Amino acid sequence: MLVTACMNNGPLLIYNGQEVGEPAEGAQGFSGDDGRTSIFDYTCMPELQKWVNKGKFDGKLLSEDQKLRRQFYASLLSLCQRPAMATGQFYDLMWVNQHYPGPDPDKIFAWLRHHQDEKLLCIANFDPQHTHHFRLYIPIHAFGVMGLDVNDDFILSPLFLQPSFSFEPIQFKGFIAAYDGIALSVPPTSASVFFLSKMD
């Protein structure tokens, strides 16, 4: 079974049991011991059964790590349903950042998603070992595309982060982001999403 959250650039697929760390070990039915649960017959998934808890579906048998993992996937699916993600426009930030001593383009990918009043900054770190610290440039053109005045004051507020990652909101002027960049850090093998909003 798959859970999908549709986005305009494709669905997010989550396999049954993935949200509680089901390893799918052992041979089941028509499936060999190949790391996948059987797709041809009903089979028991022990980690998922901890969530089911004899039909109570309360997750009381899950470990603390499994509870955190499930919360992560719930947050991820909720994020995918936000207007900017589900039906918004995409704006790549790497085309301008490759001209500055900013994020390593082999490890970091940054982009914007925007829909009406909702603007999101998304950053992924594909490096499995290192937190990356860098200055991210948001060009004047991006502010115009999103209908924002580059002379205004803005704030970046966390929307989706790794559980262990703390982030204090950052205030900045639009033209500072365009010409001097914004100092950011992203943990290993993670993605972060921030609200980009105009300050009152």
MIDO-442126 format. One record per residue (C-alpha): residue in one letter; x, y, z. Coordinates in nm, 2 decimals. Each point is the difference from the previous one (the first is absolute). Layout:
# residues N
@residuo:A&px:X&py:Y&pz:Z .
...
# end
This chain:
# residues 200
@residuo:M&px:0.00&py:0.00&pz:0.00 .
@residuo:L&px:0.12&py:0.35&pz:-0.08 .
@residuo:V&px:-0.09&py:0.33&pz:0.15 .
@residuo:T&px:0.03&py:0.29&pz:-0.25 .
@residuo:A&px:-0.01&py:0.37&pz:0.04 .
@residuo:C&px:-0.04&py:0.15&pz:-0.35 .
@residuo:M&px:0.21&py:0.30&pz:-0.10 .
@residuo:N&px:0.00&py:0.17&pz:-0.34 .
@residuo:N&px:0.35&py:-0.14&pz:-0.07 .
@residuo:G&px:-0.10&py:-0.36&pz:0.10 .
@residuo:P&px:-0.12&py:-0.21&pz:0.29 .
@residuo:L&px:0.18&py:-0.06&pz:0.32 .
@residuo:L&px:-0.01&py:-0.38&pz:0.06 .
@residuo:I&px:0.02&py:-0.16&pz:0.34 .
@residuo:Y&px:0.00&py:-0.37&pz:0.03 .
@residuo:N&px:-0.23&py:-0.17&pz:0.25 .
@residuo:G&px:0.19&py:-0.03&pz:0.33 .
@residuo:Q&px:0.27&py:0.24&pz:-0.10 .
@residuo:E&px:-0.12&py:0.26&pz:0.25 .
@residuo:V&px:0.08&py:-0.23&pz:0.29 .
@residuo:G&px:0.33&py:-0.14&pz:-0.14 .
@residuo:E&px:-0.13&py:-0.34&pz:-0.12 .
@residuo:P&px:0.32&py:-0.17&pz:-0.13 .
@residuo:A&px:-0.20&py:-0.27&pz:-0.20 .
@residuo:E&px:0.25&py:-0.27&pz:0.09 .
@residuo:G&px:-0.04&py:-0.37&pz:-0.07 .
@residuo:A&px:-0.16&py:-0.18&pz:-0.29 .
@residuo:Q&px:-0.38&py:0.04&pz:-0.02 .
@residuo:G&px:-0.24&py:-0.18&pz:-0.24 .
@residuo:F&px:0.11&py:0.04&pz:-0.36 .
@residuo:S&px:0.27&py:0.24&pz:0.11 .
@residuo:G&px:0.36&py:-0.10&pz:0.08 .
@residuo:D&px:0.20&py:0.16&pz:0.27 .
@residuo:D&px:0.06&py:0.30&pz:-0.22 .
@residuo:G&px:-0.08&py:0.28&pz:0.24 .
@residuo:R&px:-0.36&py:0.05&pz:-0.12 .
@residuo:T&px:-0.33&py:-0.10&pz:0.15 .
@residuo:S&px:-0.21&py:-0.23&pz:-0.22 .
@residuo:I&px:-0.22&py:0.17&pz:-0.26 .
@residuo:F&px:-0.18&py:-0.32&pz:-0.09 .
@residuo:D&px:-0.14&py:-0.12&pz:0.32 .
@residuo:Y&px:-0.09&py:0.12&pz:0.35 .
@residuo:T&px:0.29&py:-0.02&pz:0.24 .
@residuo:C&px:0.08&py:0.12&pz:0.35 .
@residuo:M&px:0.22&py:0.31&pz:0.05 .
@residuo:P&px:0.12&py:-0.02&pz:0.36 .
@residuo:E&px:0.09&py:0.37&pz:0.04 .
@residuo:L&px:-0.33&py:0.12&pz:-0.15 .
@residuo:Q&px:-0.18&py:-0.24&pz:0.23 .
@residuo:K&px:0.14&py:0.20&pz:0.29 .
@residuo:W&px:-0.20&py:0.30&pz:-0.13 .
@residuo:V&px:-0.31&py:-0.21&pz:-0.06 .
@residuo:N&px:0.02&py:-0.13&pz:0.36 .
@residuo:K&px:-0.26&py:-0.27&pz:-0.03 .
@residuo:G&px:-0.25&py:0.22&pz:-0.18 .
@residuo:K&px:0.04&py:0.31&pz:0.22 .
@residuo:F&px:0.21&py:0.19&pz:-0.25 .
@residuo:D&px:0.15&py:0.21&pz:0.28 .
@residuo:G&px:0.37&py:-0.07&pz:-0.05 .
@residuo:K&px:0.06&py:-0.08&pz:0.36 .
@residuo:L&px:0.23&py:-0.28&pz:-0.08 .
@residuo:L&px:0.23&py:0.21&pz:-0.21 .
@residuo:S&px:0.35&py:0.10&pz:0.13 .
@residuo:E&px:0.08&py:0.37&pz:0.05 .
@residuo:D&px:0.21&py:-0.01&pz:-0.32 .
@residuo:Q&px:-0.30&py:-0.14&pz:-0.19 .
@residuo:K&px:-0.23&py:0.26&pz:0.14 .
@residuo:L&px:0.24&py:0.28&pz:-0.11 .
@residuo:R&px:0.03&py:-0.16&pz:-0.35 .
@residuo:R&px:-0.38&py:-0.01&pz:-0.03 .
@residuo:Q&px:-0.03&py:0.36&pz:0.10 .
@residuo:F&px:0.26&py:0.09&pz:-0.26 .
@residuo:Y&px:-0.20&py:-0.17&pz:-0.28 .
@residuo:A&px:-0.32&py:0.16&pz:0.13 .
@residuo:S&px:0.17&py:0.34&pz:-0.03 .
@residuo:L&px:0.14&py:-0.09&pz:-0.34 .
@residuo:L&px:-0.35&py:-0.09&pz:-0.14 .
@residuo:S&px:-0.15&py:0.32&pz:0.16 .
@residuo:L&px:0.28&py:0.20&pz:-0.17 .
@residuo:C&px:-0.08&py:-0.15&pz:-0.34 .
@residuo:Q&px:-0.36&py:0.11&pz:0.03 .
@residuo:R&px:0.08&py:0.37&pz:0.05 .
@residuo:P&px:-0.11&py:0.22&pz:-0.30 .
@residuo:A&px:0.36&py:0.11&pz:-0.09 .
@residuo:M&px:0.11&py:-0.37&pz:-0.01 .
@residuo:A&px:-0.31&py:-0.15&pz:-0.15 .
@residuo:T&px:-0.09&py:0.25&pz:-0.27 .
@residuo:G&px:0.26&py:0.28&pz:0.02 .
@residuo:Q&px:0.27&py:0.11&pz:-0.23 .
@residuo:F&px:0.37&py:-0.12&pz:0.01 .
@residuo:Y&px:0.29&py:0.25&pz:-0.01 .
@residuo:D&px:0.36&py:-0.15&pz:-0.01 .
@residuo:L&px:0.26&py:0.19&pz:0.20 .
@residuo:M&px:0.30&py:-0.19&pz:-0.11 .
@residuo:W&px:0.04&py:0.19&pz:-0.33 .
@residuo:V&px:0.10&py:0.31&pz:0.19 .
@residuo:N&px:0.18&py:-0.17&pz:0.29 .
@residuo:Q&px:0.25&py:-0.17&pz:-0.23 .
@residuo:H&px:0.16&py:0.34&pz:-0.07 .
@residuo:Y&px:0.07&py:0.06&pz:0.37 .
@residuo:P&px:0.21&py:-0.18&pz:0.26 .
@residuo:G&px:-0.33&py:-0.13&pz:0.15 .
@residuo:P&px:-0.15&py:-0.35&pz:0.03 .
@residuo:D&px:0.19&py:-0.29&pz:-0.15 .
@residuo:P&px:-0.21&py:-0.09&pz:-0.31 .
@residuo:D&px:0.12&py:-0.36&pz:0.03 .
@residuo:K&px:-0.15&py:-0.03&pz:0.35 .
@residuo:I&px:-0.26&py:0.28&pz:0.04 .
@residuo:F&px:-0.32&py:0.07&pz:-0.20 .
@residuo:A&px:-0.21&py:0.31&pz:0.08 .
@residuo:W&px:-0.32&py:0.12&pz:-0.15 .
@residuo:L&px:-0.32&py:0.20&pz:0.06 .
@residuo:R&px:-0.36&py:-0.11&pz:-0.01 .
@residuo:H&px:-0.27&py:0.27&pz:-0.01 .
@residuo:H&px:-0.38&py:0.02&pz:-0.03 .
@residuo:Q&px:-0.19&py:0.33&pz:0.05 .
@residuo:D&px:0.10&py:0.11&pz:0.36 .
@residuo:E&px:0.20&py:-0.31&pz:0.09 .
@residuo:K&px:0.37&py:0.01&pz:-0.08 .
@residuo:L&px:0.23&py:-0.29&pz:0.10 .
@residuo:L&px:0.38&py:-0.03&pz:-0.01 .
@residuo:C&px:0.11&py:-0.37&pz:-0.03 .
@residuo:I&px:0.35&py:-0.13&pz:0.05 .
@residuo:A&px:0.13&py:-0.36&pz:-0.03 .
@residuo:N&px:0.34&py:-0.12&pz:0.12 .
@residuo:F&px:0.10&py:-0.32&pz:-0.18 .
@residuo:D&px:0.33&py:-0.04&pz:0.20 .
@residuo:P&px:-0.03&py:-0.29&pz:0.23 .
@residuo:Q&px:0.28&py:0.11&pz:0.24 .
@residuo:H&px:0.02&py:0.38&pz:0.02 .
@residuo:T&px:-0.22&py:0.30&pz:0.11 .
@residuo:H&px:0.05&py:0.26&pz:-0.27 .
@residuo:H&px:0.03&py:0.37&pz:0.09 .
@residuo:F&px:-0.04&py:0.25&pz:-0.28 .
@residuo:R&px:-0.14&py:0.33&pz:-0.12 .
@residuo:L&px:-0.31&py:-0.05&pz:-0.22 .
@residuo:Y&px:-0.08&py:0.27&pz:-0.26 .
@residuo:I&px:-0.36&py:0.07&pz:-0.11 .
@residuo:P&px:0.01&py:0.21&pz:-0.31 .
@residuo:I&px:-0.20&py:0.32&pz:-0.06 .
@residuo:H&px:-0.18&py:-0.19&pz:-0.28 .
@residuo:A&px:-0.14&py:-0.26&pz:0.25 .
@residuo:F&px:-0.15&py:0.27&pz:0.21 .
@residuo:G&px:-0.17&py:0.15&pz:-0.30 .
@residuo:V&px:-0.13&py:-0.34&pz:-0.12 .
@residuo:M&px:-0.16&py:-0.05&pz:0.35 .
@residuo:G&px:-0.15&py:0.35&pz:0.00 .
@residuo:L&px:0.23&py:0.13&pz:0.28 .
@residuo:D&px:0.18&py:0.33&pz:0.03 .
@residuo:V&px:0.37&py:-0.06&pz:0.03 .
@residuo:N&px:0.03&py:0.31&pz:0.22 .
@residuo:D&px:-0.23&py:-0.14&pz:0.27 .
@residuo:D&px:0.10&py:-0.18&pz:0.32 .
@residuo:F&px:-0.05&py:-0.38&pz:0.01 .
@residuo:I&px:0.02&py:-0.28&pz:0.25 .
@residuo:L&px:0.08&py:-0.37&pz:-0.05 .
@residuo:S&px:-0.18&py:-0.22&pz:0.25 .
@residuo:P&px:0.03&py:-0.38&pz:0.02 .
@residuo:L&px:-0.28&py:-0.21&pz:-0.13 .
@residuo:F&px:0.16&py:-0.34&pz:-0.04 .
@residuo:L&px:0.33&py:-0.11&pz:0.16 .
@residuo:Q&px:0.18&py:-0.31&pz:0.11 .
@residuo:P&px:-0.10&py:-0.07&pz:0.36 .
@residuo:S&px:0.35&py:0.06&pz:0.13 .
@residuo:F&px:0.05&py:0.33&pz:-0.19 .
@residuo:S&px:-0.07&py:0.33&pz:0.17 .
@residuo:F&px:-0.05&py:0.32&pz:-0.20 .
@residuo:E&px:-0.06&py:0.35&pz:0.12 .
@residuo:P&px:-0.20&py:0.22&pz:-0.24 .
@residuo:I&px:0.21&py:0.22&pz:-0.22 .
@residuo:Q&px:-0.09&py:0.36&pz:-0.08 .
@residuo:F&px:0.14&py:0.17&pz:-0.32 .
@residuo:K&px:-0.06&py:0.25&pz:-0.26 .
@residuo:G&px:-0.08&py:-0.13&pz:-0.35 .
@residuo:F&px:0.29&py:0.18&pz:-0.17 .
@residuo:I&px:0.24&py:-0.14&pz:0.26 .
@residuo:A&px:-0.10&py:-0.35&pz:-0.09 .
@residuo:A&px:0.05&py:0.09&pz:-0.37 .
@residuo:Y&px:0.35&py:0.16&pz:0.04 .
@residuo:D&px:0.15&py:-0.15&pz:0.32 .
@residuo:G&px:-0.20&py:-0.32&pz:0.06 .
@residuo:I&px:-0.15&py:-0.15&pz:0.31 .
@residuo:A&px:0.22&py:-0.21&pz:0.24 .
@residuo:L&px:-0.15&py:-0.35&pz:0.03 .
@residuo:S&px:0.09&py:-0.34&pz:0.13 .
@residuo:V&px:-0.15&py:-0.34&pz:-0.10 .
@residuo:P&px:0.07&py:-0.33&pz:0.18 .
@residuo:P&px:0.12&py:-0.31&pz:-0.19 .
@residuo:T&px:-0.25&py:-0.19&pz:-0.21 .
@residuo:S&px:-0.29&py:0.23&pz:0.07 .
@residuo:A&px:-0.24&py:0.24&pz:-0.14 .
@residuo:S&px:-0.12&py:0.33&pz:0.15 .
@residuo:V&px:-0.30&py:0.21&pz:-0.09 .
@residuo:F&px:-0.06&py:0.36&pz:0.11 .
@residuo:F&px:-0.27&py:0.25&pz:-0.03 .
@residuo:L&px:0.12&py:0.31&pz:-0.18 .
@residuo:S&px:-0.23&py:0.29&pz:0.11 .
@residuo:K&px:0.00&py:0.37&pz:0.00 .
@residuo:M&px:0.04&py:0.16&pz:0.34 .
@residuo:D&px:-0.28&py:0.22&pz:0.13 .
# end
